[in-house]
Amino acid sequence: MTYYFAAVERAYTAGLRGTYLFLNVPPEDRSPNDINNPTRAAAAAASIQGYNAALVASVANFSA
């Protein structure tokens, strides 16, 4: 996430202004590939929740 928002900051500093769109990760742990494997689904859910939480925090700290 640090590198992601460093790139966003560089773009902003370089003059890229306007609306920013940050995409989170959908609940892939509920996909057909993972639904029959509870261990894999739990690991995927934890990773996705961690990424999405870090994204929300980084967006909140970003001041455009």
Residue pairs with C-beta under 8 A, 6 or more apart in sequence:
1 51
1 54
1 55
1 58
4 58
5 58
5 61
5 62
8 20
8 62
9 62
12 64
17 64
20 62
20 64
22 55
22 59
24 51
24 52
24 55
24 56
25 48
25 51
25 52
26 48
27 45
27 48
28 34
28 44
28 48
29 41
29 42
29 44
29 45
29 48
30 41
34 40
34 41
34 44
35 41
